[in-house]
Amino acid sequence: MKSYKLSEAEDLLIGKKGTKERDEYEFELKLELPSGAHLQCKLSQLQNIDY
């Protein structure tokens, strides 16, 4: 199983920085949980995906 850095997984699953989808994703992160808990949740979800 290959491991990915968070930024690599976000690029693959959401899109590269500067794309509409990635901008919306990052905007939602800032709105929903500024504490970073949302990132931790996303990271744990990404760790459960088989590549």
VEXDREN-125575 format. One record per residue: residue number from 1; residue in three letters; x, y, z of N, C-alpha, C, O in turn. Coordinates in steps of 0.1 Angstrom, whole numbers, plus 5000, padded with zeros to 4 digits. Example, Ala and Ser with C-alpha at 12.3 -4.5 7.8 and 13.67 -1.06 7.14 Angstrom:
<sites>
+-----+---------+------+------+------+------+------+------+------+------+------+------+------+------+
| num | residuo |  nc1 |  nc2 |  nc3 | cac1 | cac2 | cac3 |  cc1 |  cc2 |  cc3 |  oc1 |  oc2 |  oc3 |
+-----+---------+------+------+------+------+------+------+------+------+------+------+------+------+
|   1 |     ALA | 5132 | 4943 | 5078 | 5123 | 4955 | 5078 | 5132 | 4967 | 5078 | 5142 | 4967 | 5085 |
|   2 |     SER | 5128 | 4978 | 5071 | 5137 | 4989 | 5071 | 5129 | 5000 | 5079 | 5134 | 5011 | 5080 |
+-----+---------+------+------+------+------+------+------+------+------+------+------+------+------+
</sites>
This chain:
<sites>
+-----+---------+------+------+------+------+------+------+------+------+------+------+------+------+
| num | residuo |  nc1 |  nc2 |  nc3 | cac1 | cac2 | cac3 |  cc1 |  cc2 |  cc3 |  oc1 |  oc2 |  oc3 |
+-----+---------+------+------+------+------+------+------+------+------+------+------+------+------+
|   1 |     MET | 5008 | 4988 | 5000 | 5000 | 5000 | 5000 | 5009 | 5012 | 5000 | 5018 | 5014 | 5008 |
|   2 |     LYS | 5006 | 5022 | 4991 | 5014 | 5034 | 4990 | 5008 | 5044 | 5000 | 4996 | 5045 | 5002 |
|   3 |     SER | 5017 | 5051 | 5007 | 5012 | 5062 | 5016 | 5014 | 5075 | 5009 | 5023 | 5077 | 5000 |
|   4 |     TYR | 5005 | 5085 | 5012 | 5005 | 5098 | 5006 | 5006 | 5109 | 5017 | 5001 | 5107 | 5028 |
|   5 |     LYS | 5012 | 5120 | 5013 | 5012 | 5131 | 5022 | 4998 | 5137 | 5020 | 4991 | 5135 | 5010 |
|   6 |     LEU | 4993 | 5145 | 5030 | 4980 | 5151 | 5030 | 4978 | 5159 | 5017 | 4968 | 5159 | 5011 |
|   7 |     SER | 4988 | 5167 | 5014 | 4987 | 5176 | 5002 | 4986 | 5168 | 4989 | 4979 | 5172 | 4980 |
|   8 |     GLU | 4993 | 5157 | 4989 | 4992 | 5148 | 4977 | 4978 | 5142 | 4976 | 4973 | 5141 | 4965 |
|   9 |     ALA | 4973 | 5137 | 4987 | 4959 | 5131 | 4986 | 4949 | 5142 | 4983 | 4940 | 5139 | 4975 |
|  10 |     GLU | 4950 | 5154 | 4988 | 4941 | 5165 | 4984 | 4942 | 5168 | 4969 | 4932 | 5170 | 4963 |
|  11 |     ASP | 4954 | 5168 | 4964 | 4956 | 5171 | 4950 | 4949 | 5160 | 4941 | 4943 | 5163 | 4931 |
|  12 |     LEU | 4950 | 5148 | 4945 | 4945 | 5136 | 4938 | 4929 | 5136 | 4939 | 4922 | 5134 | 4929 |
|  13 |     LEU | 4924 | 5138 | 4951 | 4910 | 5136 | 4954 | 4902 | 5148 | 4951 | 4890 | 5147 | 4948 |
|  14 |     ILE | 4907 | 5160 | 4954 | 4899 | 5172 | 4953 | 4904 | 5181 | 4941 | 4895 | 5187 | 4935 |
|  15 |     GLY | 4916 | 5181 | 4938 | 4921 | 5189 | 4927 | 4933 | 5197 | 4932 | 4935 | 5199 | 4944 |
|  16 |     LYS | 4941 | 5202 | 4923 | 4953 | 5210 | 4927 | 4949 | 5224 | 4931 | 4938 | 5229 | 4928 |
|  17 |     LYS | 4957 | 5230 | 4939 | 4955 | 5244 | 4944 | 4952 | 5253 | 4932 | 4959 | 5252 | 4922 |
|  18 |     GLY | 4943 | 5262 | 4933 | 4939 | 5271 | 4923 | 4927 | 5267 | 4914 | 4922 | 5275 | 4907 |
|  19 |     THR | 4923 | 5254 | 4916 | 4911 | 5249 | 4909 | 4899 | 5253 | 4917 | 4900 | 5255 | 4929 |
|  20 |     LYS | 4888 | 5254 | 4910 | 4875 | 5258 | 4916 | 4872 | 5248 | 4928 | 4868 | 5253 | 4939 |
|  21 |     GLU | 4873 | 5235 | 4925 | 4869 | 5225 | 4935 | 4878 | 5227 | 4948 | 4873 | 5226 | 4959 |
|  22 |     ARG | 4891 | 5229 | 4946 | 4900 | 5230 | 4957 | 4898 | 5243 | 4965 | 4899 | 5243 | 4977 |
|  23 |     ASP | 4895 | 5254 | 4958 | 4892 | 5266 | 4964 | 4880 | 5265 | 4973 | 4879 | 5270 | 4984 |
|  24 |     GLU | 4870 | 5258 | 4968 | 4857 | 5256 | 4975 | 4860 | 5248 | 4988 | 4855 | 5250 | 4998 |
|  25 |     TYR | 4868 | 5237 | 4986 | 4871 | 5228 | 4997 | 4878 | 5236 | 5008 | 4875 | 5234 | 5020 |
|  26 |     GLU | 4888 | 5243 | 5004 | 4896 | 5251 | 5015 | 4887 | 5262 | 5021 | 4889 | 5264 | 5033 |
|  27 |     PHE | 4878 | 5268 | 5014 | 4869 | 5278 | 5019 | 4860 | 5271 | 5030 | 4858 | 5276 | 5040 |
|  28 |     GLU | 4855 | 5259 | 5026 | 4846 | 5252 | 5036 | 4853 | 5248 | 5048 | 4848 | 5248 | 5059 |
|  29 |     LEU | 4866 | 5244 | 5047 | 4874 | 5241 | 5059 | 4875 | 5252 | 5068 | 4874 | 5251 | 5080 |
|  30 |     LYS | 4877 | 5264 | 5063 | 4879 | 5276 | 5071 | 4866 | 5280 | 5078 | 4865 | 5285 | 5089 |
|  31 |     LEU | 4854 | 5277 | 5071 | 4841 | 5281 | 5076 | 4836 | 5271 | 5087 | 4831 | 5275 | 5097 |
|  32 |     GLU | 4838 | 5258 | 5084 | 4832 | 5248 | 5092 | 4839 | 5246 | 5106 | 4833 | 5248 | 5116 |
|  33 |     LEU | 4852 | 5243 | 5106 | 4859 | 5240 | 5118 | 4873 | 5247 | 5118 | 4883 | 5240 | 5115 |
|  34 |     PRO | 4873 | 5259 | 5122 | 4886 | 5266 | 5122 | 4897 | 5260 | 5131 | 4909 | 5263 | 5130 |
|  35 |     SER | 4892 | 5251 | 5140 | 4902 | 5245 | 5150 | 4911 | 5234 | 5143 | 4920 | 5230 | 5149 |
|  36 |     GLY | 4907 | 5230 | 5131 | 4916 | 5220 | 5125 | 4910 | 5206 | 5126 | 4915 | 5196 | 5121 |
|  37 |     ALA | 4899 | 5205 | 5134 | 4893 | 5192 | 5136 | 4888 | 5186 | 5123 | 4888 | 5174 | 5121 |
|  38 |     HIS | 4884 | 5194 | 5114 | 4879 | 5189 | 5101 | 4890 | 5183 | 5093 | 4889 | 5173 | 5087 |
|  39 |     LEU | 4902 | 5189 | 5094 | 4914 | 5183 | 5087 | 4917 | 5170 | 5093 | 4920 | 5160 | 5085 |
|  40 |     GLN | 4916 | 5169 | 5106 | 4919 | 5156 | 5112 | 4909 | 5145 | 5108 | 4913 | 5134 | 5106 |
|  41 |     CYS | 4897 | 5149 | 5107 | 4886 | 5140 | 5102 | 4889 | 5135 | 5088 | 4888 | 5124 | 5085 |
|  42 |     LYS | 4892 | 5145 | 5079 | 4895 | 5142 | 5065 | 4907 | 5133 | 5064 | 4907 | 5123 | 5056 |
|  43 |     LEU | 4917 | 5135 | 5072 | 4929 | 5127 | 5072 | 4926 | 5113 | 5076 | 4931 | 5103 | 5069 |
|  44 |     SER | 4918 | 5111 | 5086 | 4914 | 5097 | 5090 | 4906 | 5090 | 5079 | 4907 | 5078 | 5078 |
|  45 |     GLN | 4898 | 5098 | 5072 | 4890 | 5092 | 5061 | 4899 | 5088 | 5050 | 4897 | 5077 | 5044 |
|  46 |     LEU | 4909 | 5096 | 5047 | 4918 | 5093 | 5036 | 4927 | 5081 | 5039 | 4931 | 5073 | 5030 |
|  47 |     GLN | 4930 | 5079 | 5052 | 4938 | 5068 | 5056 | 4930 | 5054 | 5054 | 4937 | 5044 | 5053 |
|  48 |     ASN | 4917 | 5055 | 5053 | 4909 | 5043 | 5052 | 4906 | 5039 | 5037 | 4899 | 5030 | 5035 |
|  49 |     ILE | 4912 | 5047 | 5028 | 4910 | 5044 | 5014 | 4921 | 5036 | 5008 | 4933 | 5039 | 5011 |
|  50 |     ASP | 4917 | 5025 | 5001 | 4928 | 5017 | 4995 | 4931 | 5022 | 4981 | 4922 | 5025 | 4973 |
|  51 |     TYR | 4944 | 5023 | 4978 | 4948 | 5028 | 4965 | 4955 | 5017 | 4958 | 4959 | 5019 | 4946 |
+-----+---------+------+------+------+------+------+------+------+------+------+------+------+------+
</sites>
